[in-house]
Amino acid sequence: MNLTALDWIVIAVYFLLTLGIGLLYSRRARGNTSEFFLSGRNAPWWLAGTSMVATSFAADTPLAVTGIVARNGIAGNWLWWSMVMSGLMTVFFYARVWRRSEVMTDVEFAELRYSGKPAAFLRGFRALYLGIPINCIVLGWVNLAMVKVLQGSLGVSHTTAFWMLGGMLVFTAFYTTIAGLWGVLVTDFFQFILMMTAAILLAVFAVNSVGGIESLKARVANLDLANSSLDSRLRFFPRSRFGLDAGDYVLCVFGRQLVGDLVSGIRTGRRRLRGAAYFFREGRAKRRAGHAVVQHCPLFAAALALDSHRACDHRSLSGGAR
């Protein structure tokens, strides 16, 4: 793929806008530690919620979902759709509790909930465990996906793509370091709009390239017949091996996820107050406890508004955070 002058101009404008946002919020990030890491606990729910979604949308996300659907059909997405139960618990319970605890990091909660040397050990262990092996694994697969995207889109060698990725990582580290969480939230918002627009346009172009949605369905049906598949790739619910209908099967999937969450929380003595650090990073940055709830599910904003503001008047876990 050969990039034209217009392509390079668009890329340059993107980097300049991102850098401009970082520089704009750099002065704000110098205030104090809370301002840098938590945006002064004053981030609006809609901005933090969008940042959470954008953080989950990496270079490998479209590739991974496409691979899942190609191999297992639409029903293969239940691999991650099944996590909705945990998401609902986060929305309606954990988000508010985390915000009102006023912790700065999720591992800090260990010493808030417990005390003494065991609590300090748990905090240190989780910090090392999540900070080194887990983050390294996640960064590894995301960066490998980006290298493959650069190779496929630009037609460059693996070595060239690797050095291009290195340059982008240095650029990202620079603007996030000078801008703090405010810069991350705003650039995430900008990048989310860009990514979703591109993904929707790509889907439209892809469907049109095969003659429309009806033509796509016909081709998938022919592919299923050619492979002697008992299941259609267009099937929404996976076929049960135990004679269960769709509703029973989905209930079993949700139940397994819920029981797994509760059991894992009981085993660690933390009642499932764990999870990806960036979800709670934005949750701790909310203006109010109720906003931490709304940010996780913007569609519930209107319904939860009264309850959210009422909750702000209650005493927090740490003694009265508003």
BELSULWO-V943544 format. One record per residue. N is the residue number from 1. RES is the residue in one small letter. PSI is psi in degrees with one decimal (999 if undefined). OMEGA is omega in radians with two decimals (999 if undefined). D_FIRST is the distance of its C-alpha to the first C-alpha in whole Angstrom. Layout:
n res psi omega d_first
N RES PSI OMEGA D_FIRST
N RES PSI OMEGA D_FIRST
This chain:
n res psi omega d_first
1 m 123.6 3.14 0
2 n 123.3 3.14 4
3 l 137.7 3.10 6
4 t 175.6 3.11 10
5 a -36.1 3.12 13
6 l -39.8 3.10 14
7 d -46.0 -3.12 11
8 w -32.9 3.09 13
9 i -43.0 3.11 16
10 v -43.4 3.13 16
11 i -44.0 3.14 15
12 a -41.7 3.12 18
13 v -40.1 3.12 20
14 y -48.5 -3.13 20
15 f -37.4 3.13 21
16 l -40.1 3.10 24
17 l -42.5 3.12 25
18 t -45.3 3.11 25
19 l -38.1 3.12 27
20 g -40.5 3.10 29
21 i -41.9 3.12 30
22 g -44.5 3.13 31
23 l -35.1 -3.13 33
24 l -38.7 -3.09 35
25 y 4.1 -3.10 36
26 s -40.4 -3.13 37
27 r -36.0 -3.14 40
28 r -32.6 -3.09 41
29 a -14.3 -3.09 40
30 r -6.2 -3.03 42
31 g -62.1 -3.14 45
32 n 179.2 -3.10 46
33 t -41.8 3.13 45
34 s -38.9 3.12 45
35 e -38.5 -3.10 43
36 f -48.2 -3.04 40
37 f -26.1 -3.03 40
38 l 12.9 -3.10 41
39 s 36.5 3.13 41
40 g 18.6 -3.07 45
41 r 37.0 -3.05 45
42 n 18.8 -3.12 44
43 a 133.9 3.08 41
44 p 150.2 -3.04 41
45 w -38.1 -3.07 40
46 w -33.1 3.13 37
47 l -44.1 3.13 35
48 a -39.5 3.12 36
49 g -41.5 3.09 35
50 t -38.1 3.11 32
51 s -38.2 3.10 31
52 m -45.0 3.14 32
53 v -43.1 3.14 30
54 a -37.4 3.12 27
55 t -32.2 3.12 28
56 s -10.9 -3.08 28
57 f 87.4 -3.12 24
58 a -178.8 -3.14 22
59 a -27.1 -3.09 18
60 d -10.5 -3.05 20
61 t -52.8 3.12 22
62 p -35.8 3.14 20
63 l -44.0 -3.11 19
64 a -46.6 -3.12 22
65 v -39.3 3.09 24
66 t -42.1 3.12 21
67 g -40.6 3.12 23
68 i -45.9 -3.13 26
69 v -38.5 -3.14 26
70 a -38.3 -3.11 25
71 r -43.6 -2.97 27
72 n 3.5 -3.13 30
73 g -175.5 -3.13 30
74 i -35.6 -3.12 30
75 a -21.0 3.11 33
76 g -19.6 3.13 32
77 n -11.0 3.07 31
78 w -11.8 3.03 35
79 l -38.1 3.10 34
80 w -19.0 3.02 33
81 w -29.2 -3.10 35
82 s -15.3 -3.13 38
83 m 2.8 -3.09 38
84 v -29.4 3.14 39
85 m -43.4 3.08 42
86 s -38.4 3.12 42
87 g -40.8 3.13 40
88 l -39.3 3.10 43
89 m -37.2 3.10 45
90 t -43.3 -3.11 43
91 v -50.8 -2.93 43
92 f -7.4 -3.12 47
93 f -62.3 -2.95 48
94 y -35.8 -3.05 47
95 a -46.6 -3.11 45
96 r -40.5 -3.12 48
97 v -43.1 3.13 50
98 w -43.9 -3.11 47
99 r -42.9 -3.08 47
100 r -12.7 3.07 51
101 s -19.0 3.09 51
102 e 28.7 3.04 50
103 v 156.5 3.14 48
104 m -33.2 3.11 45
105 t 158.1 -3.13 43
106 d -31.4 3.12 44
107 v -21.1 3.11 45
108 e -25.4 -3.12 48
109 f -27.5 -3.12 49
110 a -42.6 -3.13 51
111 e -14.4 3.02 53
112 l -39.6 -3.11 54
113 r -37.0 -3.12 55
114 y -172.5 -3.11 57
115 s 167.2 3.07 58
116 g -170.2 -3.10 60
117 k -38.3 3.10 58
118 p -38.9 3.13 56
119 a -41.2 3.12 54
120 a -38.8 3.11 53
121 f -43.9 3.13 52
122 l -42.4 3.13 50
123 r -46.1 -3.14 49
124 g -40.6 -3.14 48
125 f -45.4 -3.13 47
126 r -37.3 3.12 44
127 a -43.8 3.14 43
128 l -42.2 -3.10 42
129 y -46.9 -3.14 41
130 l -32.7 -3.05 38
131 g -29.1 -3.07 37
132 i -73.0 -3.06 37
133 p -45.4 -3.07 36
134 i -49.0 -3.14 35
135 n -36.2 3.12 32
136 c -39.4 3.11 31
137 i -46.8 -3.13 30
138 v -47.8 3.12 29
139 l -35.8 -3.14 27
140 g -48.8 -3.08 26
141 w -32.6 3.11 24
142 v -43.3 -3.14 22
143 n -35.5 3.06 21
144 l -40.1 3.09 20
145 a -40.6 -3.13 18
146 m -38.4 3.09 16
147 v -42.7 3.13 15
148 k -36.6 3.10 14
149 v -43.8 3.13 12
150 l -41.1 3.12 10
151 q -45.2 -3.08 10
152 g -35.4 -3.07 8
153 s -33.8 -3.08 6
154 l -11.7 3.13 5
155 g 28.4 -3.13 6
156 v 167.2 3.12 9
157 s 168.5 3.13 13
158 h -39.8 -3.14 15
159 t -45.2 3.12 17
160 t -42.3 3.11 15
161 a -37.0 3.13 14
162 f -44.5 -3.13 18
163 w -33.7 3.05 19
164 m -42.1 3.09 16
165 l -41.5 3.11 18
166 g -41.3 3.10 21
167 g -40.3 3.13 21
168 m -35.3 3.11 20
169 l -40.3 3.10 23
170 v -42.5 3.12 25
171 f -45.0 -3.14 24
172 t -43.3 3.12 25
173 a -35.0 -3.11 28
174 f -53.2 -3.04 29
175 y -29.7 3.09 29
176 t -31.8 3.14 31
177 t -38.7 -3.10 33
178 i -22.2 -3.03 35
179 a -18.7 -3.10 34
180 g -161.7 -3.06 36
181 l -33.2 3.11 36
182 w -46.4 3.12 36
183 g -38.2 3.13 33
184 v -44.1 -3.12 31
185 l -46.1 -3.07 32
186 v -42.1 3.10 31
187 t -35.2 3.06 28
188 d -41.8 3.13 28
189 f -46.4 3.11 29
190 f -44.6 -3.12 26
191 q -32.7 3.12 23
192 f -45.0 3.10 25
193 i -42.9 3.14 25
194 l -46.4 -3.11 21
195 m -45.7 -3.11 20
196 m -38.7 3.09 23
197 t -45.0 3.13 21
198 a -41.5 -3.12 18
199 a -41.5 3.13 19
200 i -43.9 3.11 21
201 l -40.9 3.12 19
202 l -41.1 3.12 17
203 a -41.9 3.13 20
204 v -46.7 3.14 21
205 f -38.6 -3.12 18
206 a -43.9 3.13 18
207 v -41.8 3.12 21
208 n -30.5 -3.11 21
209 s -21.2 3.12 19
210 v 10.2 3.06 21
211 g 15.2 3.11 24
212 g 174.6 -3.04 26
213 i -36.5 3.14 27
214 e -40.5 3.09 30
215 s -37.7 3.11 28
216 l -44.1 3.13 26
217 k -39.5 3.12 30
218 a -40.3 3.12 31
219 r -39.5 3.11 28
220 v -41.2 3.11 28
221 a -41.8 3.10 32
222 n -37.3 3.11 31
223 l -39.4 3.10 29
224 d -41.6 3.12 32
225 l -41.3 -3.13 35
226 a -31.5 -3.14 33
227 n 6.5 -3.12 33
228 s 40.8 -3.11 37
229 s 134.6 3.10 36
230 l -21.5 -3.11 39
231 d 145.0 3.05 37
232 s 141.6 3.08 34
233 r -13.4 3.12 31
234 l -2.4 -3.14 32
235 r 130.4 -3.09 35
236 f -44.3 3.13 36
237 f 140.4 3.11 38
238 p 150.5 3.13 38
239 r 129.5 -3.12 41
240 s 143.0 3.08 44
241 r -1.7 -3.03 45
242 f 18.3 3.08 49
243 g 18.0 3.13 49
244 l 149.1 3.04 49
245 d 178.0 -3.02 47
246 a -43.9 -3.11 44
247 g -44.5 3.12 46
248 d -40.1 -3.09 48
249 y -46.4 3.14 45
250 v -39.0 3.11 43
251 l -39.9 3.11 46
252 c -40.6 3.13 46
253 v -47.3 3.12 43
254 f -40.6 3.14 44
255 g -41.7 3.11 47
256 r -42.0 3.14 46
257 q -44.1 -3.11 43
258 l -46.0 3.13 46
259 v -40.6 3.11 49
260 g -40.9 3.11 46
261 d -46.7 -3.10 46
262 l -43.0 -3.14 49
263 v -44.6 3.14 50
264 s -35.4 3.10 48
265 g -39.8 3.12 49
266 i -40.6 -3.12 53
267 r -35.3 -3.12 52
268 t -4.4 3.11 51
269 g 21.8 -3.05 53
270 r 4.5 3.09 51
271 r 46.7 3.02 51
272 r 18.7 3.11 47
273 l 55.6 3.08 47
274 r -171.2 3.10 44
275 g -175.4 -3.13 40
276 a 133.1 -3.02 37
277 a -34.1 -3.06 38
278 y -25.0 3.08 35
279 f -41.6 -3.09 37
280 f -20.6 3.06 40
281 r -49.2 3.11 39
282 e -33.9 3.13 38
283 g -35.3 3.13 41
284 r -15.8 -3.08 43
285 a 0.5 -3.09 42
286 k 155.3 3.05 43
287 r -44.3 -3.05 46
288 r 164.4 -3.13 48
289 a -41.1 -3.12 49
290 g -31.7 3.14 48
291 h -27.5 3.09 45
292 a -30.2 3.07 44
293 v -50.8 -3.05 44
294 v -35.3 -3.09 43
295 q -28.7 -3.11 40
296 h -15.8 -3.14 39
297 c 82.8 -3.07 39
298 p -27.9 -3.12 39
299 l -20.4 3.14 40
300 f 10.0 -3.02 43
301 a -49.4 -3.07 44
302 a -43.0 -3.08 47
303 a -30.6 -3.07 48
304 l -0.6 -3.02 49
305 a -49.9 -3.10 49
306 l -47.3 -3.13 53
307 d -36.8 -3.13 53
308 s -46.8 -3.13 51
309 h -31.2 3.08 53
310 r -37.5 -3.12 56
311 a -27.0 -3.12 55
312 c -20.1 -3.11 54
313 d -11.0 -3.14 58
314 h 161.2 3.10 59
315 r 138.9 3.12 59
316 s 171.0 3.12 56
317 l -28.8 -3.09 56
318 s 3.1 3.03 56
319 g 34.9 2.96 59
320 g 37.0 3.07 58
321 a 138.6 3.11 54
322 r 999 999 53
